[in-house]
Amino acid sequence: MTDQTRPIALFDMQAQQALIRPELDRRIAHVLSSGRFINGPEVAELEQRLAEFAGCAHAVGVSSGTDALQIAMMAEGIGRGDAVFLPAFTYTATAEVPLVLGATPVFVDVDPETFNIDLADLERRIELVIKEGKLKPRAIVGVDLFGLPADWPALNAIAKKHGMVTVDDAAQAFGAFLHGKSLGCHADVTTLSFYPTKTLGCYGDGGAMLTESAEKAELYRSLRTHGEGGGRYEVLRTGMNGRLDTLQAAILLCKMDLFAQELKDRAKVAAWYGARLTGKVALQRVPNEAQSAWGLYTIRCTDADQRARVQAALKAESIPFGVYYPKPLHHQPAYQGAHAAGLSAAPALTVSEALCHQVMSLPMHPYLTEAEVERVCAAVLGAL
C-alpha cells in the first residue's frame, strides 16, 4: 500500500500506538500488578513531567478537561451572580461549567482571522455587564482554539483592570508557545484535556491543571478528591470526584516520550498544507509571536455552499474531515436562556455565527506524509 492508496485518518492513533506498544504493555502491566488504580505513583510522575514540559511550577492531574475547568472555577468560588466571559465559538464544555456552578456565561465574539476571542468585543461586553449591574464580572476563559494561543498578555491586562481571574482552556493546544514560552503559565490557571484526539491524548478521559501557585495546586488536589484535607476522611470543603486514573497516567507517560517530536511533525504537516493552500482558501492566521500546537488544521470557506462542495470532493476521495463547530454556543438550546439572561441587549455575535457555516478541519496528525497532504489539498483545491 502506497501513500496514494493508503486510507487517510483524521486523527491517527494507531501509528503512534505501534511505536510505543512495548512500553505501553509494560506500564499497564505494572499498574495491574500494583493494584494502585487510584492516585498511583504514575499520576505524580506524570504531573512532574507535565510541569517540566510546560515550564510551570505545578501540574495537577484530573479526570477530564471539563473537570479541570470546573475545579478551577470552584477554587475561585465562582457561582450565582457571577459572569464568566468566554468565546461563543468553541466546544460546549467551556460554557457548561459556569452553568453547573450557578454562574452565567457571557458569550464573546471571536476574531475572524485567528478564531480566538475578540479583545474589543470582550471589553465591550464587560462594560455592558457592569453597566447593567445584574452580574459581577469574575473570570475570562480564553480558548486556544485549534491549538493557537489566545492573546494572553492582553487578556491578563483586561482581567486585571476589572479584578477578574484568567483561565486558559488549552484543551486543543498543549505544546503551543506564545512569546517563546509554553502554554501553562500565561494565565492564572491552565486547563488541559487528554481526550484521545488531543495533541497529548490518553485512551479514555483525562485532564490536568497547570499553575505557578503552590497554594492553588494544593487546593486543586483537595477539590479533585471530594474536598479532602489531611486525610481521606477529613473533608475541608465541598469538592468532587475528579481524579486522573493511574492507568491513563501510565498511558500518557508513554506518549510523553514522543510528544516533542510529534509537535515538530505537526508543524511540518501544517507547513505542507500552508504551502499549497495559502492564497487559495482562508486559513487560521498564526501571529508572529505564537506557535500553534496544530491540534486541528482548519480552513474557512467563503460560505456554506463552497464548504459543501469541498466536503463532497473529500468524500469522493474517501478523505475524512470534521466541522468544529456547526453551531455557536449561544444558539445551543441548553445555553439560549443563559445568553438572554447574561445581557438584556447583547450585541450580535456575527463572526461566530458565520464561522459555523464556513469552517472545516482537514486531517491533522504527526504521521501524515507529504504525499497524503498533497492528496487532501488536491481534493480541496479542485472543489474551490
RAHUQUI-V280976 format. One record per pair of residues at least 6 apart in sequence whose C-alpha atoms are under 8 Angstrom apart, sorted by the first residue. I is the first residue (numbers start at 1). J is the second residue. If there is no record, write none. Layout:
I & J
I & J
This chain:
3 & 369
3 & 371
3 & 372
4 & 371
4 & 372
4 & 375
7 & 318
7 & 319
8 & 318
8 & 319
8 & 320
8 & 363
8 & 368
8 & 372
9 & 319
9 & 320
9 & 363
10 & 320
10 & 321
10 & 322
10 & 362
10 & 363
10 & 364
10 & 365
11 & 197
11 & 363
11 & 364
11 & 365
12 & 365
12 & 367
13 & 197
15 & 367
16 & 367
20 & 254
20 & 255
23 & 254
24 & 250
24 & 251
24 & 254
27 & 250
27 & 251
27 & 254
28 & 247
28 & 250
28 & 251
31 & 37
31 & 40
31 & 246
31 & 247
31 & 250
36 & 246
37 & 245
37 & 246
37 & 247
38 & 243
38 & 244
38 & 245
38 & 246
39 & 243
39 & 244
39 & 245
39 & 246
40 & 246
41 & 246
42 & 246
42 & 249
42 & 250
42 & 253
43 & 61
43 & 244
43 & 245
43 & 246
43 & 249
43 & 250
46 & 61
46 & 249
46 & 250
46 & 252
46 & 253
47 & 58
47 & 59
47 & 60
47 & 61
48 & 58
48 & 59
50 & 59
51 & 57
51 & 58
51 & 59
51 & 210
53 & 182
54 & 175
54 & 182
54 & 183
54 & 184
54 & 185
55 & 181
55 & 182
55 & 184
55 & 185
56 & 184
56 & 185
56 & 210
56 & 211
56 & 212
57 & 210
57 & 211
57 & 212
57 & 213
57 & 214
58 & 210
58 & 211
58 & 212
58 & 213
58 & 214
58 & 217
59 & 208
59 & 209
59 & 210
59 & 211
59 & 217
60 & 208
60 & 209
60 & 210
60 & 217
60 & 220
60 & 221
61 & 206
61 & 207
61 & 208
61 & 209
61 & 243
61 & 244
62 & 68
62 & 206
62 & 207
62 & 208
62 & 209
62 & 224
62 & 242
62 & 243
62 & 244
63 & 205
63 & 206
63 & 207
63 & 208
63 & 242
63 & 243
63 & 244
63 & 245
64 & 192
64 & 193
64 & 194
64 & 195
64 & 205
64 & 206
64 & 207
64 & 208
64 & 242
64 & 244
65 & 171
65 & 191
65 & 192
65 & 193
65 & 194
65 & 195
65 & 206
65 & 207
65 & 208
66 & 93
66 & 94
66 & 97
66 & 193
66 & 207
67 & 207
67 & 242
68 & 191
68 & 192
68 & 207
68 & 208
68 & 209
69 & 94
69 & 97
69 & 167
69 & 169
69 & 191
70 & 97
70 & 98
70 & 101
71 & 220
71 & 223
71 & 224
72 & 167
72 & 189
72 & 220
73 & 98
74 & 101
74 & 223
75 & 216
75 & 219
75 & 220
75 & 223
78 & 98
78 & 101
78 & 103
78 & 138
79 & 98
79 & 101
79 & 102
79 & 103
80 & 101
80 & 102
80 & 103
80 & 104
81 & 102
81 & 103
81 & 104
81 & 134
81 & 135
81 & 136
82 & 103
82 & 104
82 & 135
82 & 136
82 & 137
82 & 138
83 & 103
83 & 104
83 & 105
83 & 106
83 & 135
83 & 136
83 & 137
83 & 138
83 & 139
83 & 342
84 & 98
84 & 103
84 & 104
84 & 105
84 & 106
84 & 137
84 & 138
84 & 139
84 & 140
84 & 141
85 & 105
85 & 106
85 & 107
85 & 108
85 & 122
85 & 126
85 & 137
85 & 139
85 & 140
85 & 141
86 & 94
86 & 95
86 & 105
86 & 106
86 & 107
86 & 108
86 & 117
86 & 140
86 & 141
86 & 142
86 & 143
87 & 107
87 & 108
87 & 109
87 & 110
87 & 116
87 & 117
87 & 141
87 & 142
87 & 143
88 & 107
88 & 108
88 & 109
88 & 110
88 & 328
88 & 329
88 & 330
88 & 349
88 & 352
89 & 109
89 & 110
89 & 115
89 & 325
89 & 328
89 & 329
89 & 352
89 & 353
89 & 356
90 & 143
90 & 145
90 & 324
90 & 325
90 & 328
90 & 329
91 & 325
91 & 329
92 & 329
94 & 141
94 & 169
95 & 105
95 & 329
95 & 335
98 & 104
98 & 105
99 & 105
104 & 338
104 & 341
104 & 342
105 & 338
105 & 339
105 & 342
106 & 125
106 & 338
106 & 339
106 & 342
106 & 343
107 & 329
107 & 330
107 & 339
108 & 117
108 & 118
108 & 121
108 & 122
108 & 125
108 & 349
109 & 117
109 & 118
109 & 121
109 & 122
109 & 349
109 & 350
109 & 351
109 & 352
110 & 116
110 & 117
110 & 118
110 & 351
110 & 352
111 & 117
111 & 118
111 & 351
112 & 351
112 & 355
113 & 283
113 & 284
113 & 285
114 & 148
114 & 284
114 & 285
114 & 286
115 & 145
115 & 284
116 & 142
116 & 143
116 & 144
116 & 145
116 & 148
116 & 150
117 & 142
117 & 143
117 & 150
119 & 154
119 & 155
123 & 158
125 & 346
126 & 137
128 & 343
129 & 135
129 & 136
129 & 137
129 & 342
129 & 343
130 & 136
130 & 137
132 & 343
135 & 342
137 & 162
137 & 163
137 & 164
138 & 163
138 & 164
138 & 165
139 & 159
139 & 164
139 & 165
139 & 166
139 & 167
140 & 155
140 & 159
140 & 164
140 & 165
140 & 166
140 & 167
141 & 166
141 & 167
141 & 168
141 & 169
142 & 150
142 & 152
142 & 155
142 & 166
142 & 167
142 & 168
142 & 169
143 & 149
143 & 150
143 & 168
143 & 169
143 & 170
143 & 171
144 & 150
144 & 168
144 & 169
144 & 170
144 & 171
144 & 172
144 & 173
145 & 170
145 & 172
145 & 173
146 & 172
146 & 173
146 & 293
146 & 294
146 & 295
146 & 296
146 & 297
146 & 298
147 & 170
147 & 172
147 & 173
147 & 174
147 & 176
147 & 292
147 & 293
147 & 294
147 & 295
147 & 296
148 & 173
148 & 176
148 & 286
148 & 290
148 & 291
148 & 292
148 & 293
148 & 294
149 & 170
149 & 173
149 & 176
149 & 177
149 & 178
149 & 183
149 & 290
149 & 291
149 & 292
152 & 186
152 & 187
153 & 186
155 & 166
156 & 165
156 & 166
156 & 187
159 & 165
159 & 166
165 & 188
166 & 187
166 & 188
166 & 189
167 & 187
167 & 188
167 & 189
167 & 190
167 & 191
168 & 186
168 & 187
168 & 188
168 & 189
168 & 190
168 & 191
169 & 190
169 & 191
169 & 192
170 & 183
170 & 190
170 & 191
170 & 192
170 & 193
171 & 191
171 & 192
171 & 193
171 & 194
171 & 198
172 & 192
172 & 193
172 & 198
172 & 199
172 & 293
172 & 295
172 & 296
173 & 183
173 & 199
173 & 292
173 & 293
173 & 294
173 & 295
174 & 183
174 & 192
174 & 199
174 & 200
174 & 293
175 & 182
175 & 183
175 & 199
175 & 260
175 & 263
175 & 292
175 & 293
176 & 182
176 & 183
176 & 290
176 & 291
176 & 292
176 & 293
177 & 183
177 & 290
177 & 291
177 & 292
177 & 293
178 & 289
178 & 290
178 & 291
179 & 289
179 & 290
180 & 289
180 & 290
183 & 190
184 & 190
184 & 210
184 & 211
185 & 210
185 & 211
185 & 212
188 & 211
188 & 212
189 & 209
189 & 210
189 & 211
190 & 209
190 & 210
190 & 211
191 & 207
191 & 208
191 & 209
191 & 210
192 & 207
192 & 208
192 & 209
193 & 201
193 & 205
193 & 206
193 & 207
193 & 208
194 & 200
194 & 201
194 & 202
194 & 204
194 & 205
194 & 206
194 & 207
194 & 208
195 & 201
195 & 202
195 & 203
195 & 204
195 & 205
195 & 206
195 & 207
196 & 202
196 & 203
196 & 204
196 & 205
198 & 295
199 & 263
199 & 293
199 & 294
199 & 295
200 & 252
200 & 255
200 & 256
200 & 259
201 & 252
201 & 255
202 & 248
202 & 249
202 & 251
202 & 252
203 & 248
203 & 251
204 & 248
205 & 248
206 & 244
206 & 245
206 & 248
207 & 244
211 & 217
222 & 228
222 & 229
222 & 239
223 & 237
223 & 238
223 & 239
223 & 240
223 & 241
223 & 242
224 & 239
224 & 240
224 & 241
224 & 242
224 & 243
225 & 239
225 & 240
225 & 241
225 & 242
225 & 243
226 & 235
226 & 237
226 & 238
226 & 239
226 & 240
226 & 241
227 & 235
227 & 236
227 & 237
227 & 238
227 & 239
227 & 240
228 & 234
228 & 235
228 & 236
228 & 237
228 & 239
229 & 235
229 & 236
262 & 366
263 & 293
263 & 366
265 & 366
265 & 367
266 & 293
266 & 294
266 & 364
266 & 365
266 & 366
267 & 292
267 & 293
267 & 294
269 & 364
269 & 365
269 & 366
269 & 368
269 & 369
269 & 370
269 & 373
270 & 294
270 & 297
270 & 364
272 & 370
272 & 373
273 & 373
273 & 374
273 & 377
276 & 374
276 & 377
277 & 283
277 & 377
277 & 381
280 & 381
281 & 299
281 & 300
281 & 301
282 & 299
282 & 300
282 & 301
283 & 298
283 & 299
283 & 300
284 & 298
284 & 299
284 & 300
286 & 292
294 & 364
295 & 364
295 & 365
296 & 361
296 & 362
296 & 363
296 & 364
297 & 361
297 & 362
297 & 363
297 & 364
298 & 359
298 & 360
298 & 361
298 & 362
299 & 359
299 & 360
299 & 361
299 & 362
300 & 355
300 & 358
300 & 359
300 & 360
301 & 307
301 & 358
301 & 359
301 & 360
302 & 358
303 & 357
303 & 358
304 & 357
304 & 358
306 & 383
306 & 384
307 & 357
307 & 358
307 & 359
307 & 360
309 & 383
309 & 384
310 & 379
310 & 380
310 & 383
310 & 384
311 & 321
313 & 379
313 & 380
313 & 382
313 & 383
314 & 320
314 & 321
314 & 376
314 & 379
314 & 380
317 & 379
319 & 376
320 & 362
320 & 363
321 & 360
321 & 361
321 & 362
321 & 363
322 & 360
322 & 361
322 & 362
323 & 356
323 & 359
323 & 360
323 & 361
324 & 356
324 & 359
324 & 360
324 & 361
325 & 356
325 & 359
326 & 356
326 & 357
327 & 353
327 & 356
328 & 352
328 & 353
328 & 356
329 & 335
330 & 336
330 & 339
340 & 346
362 & 376
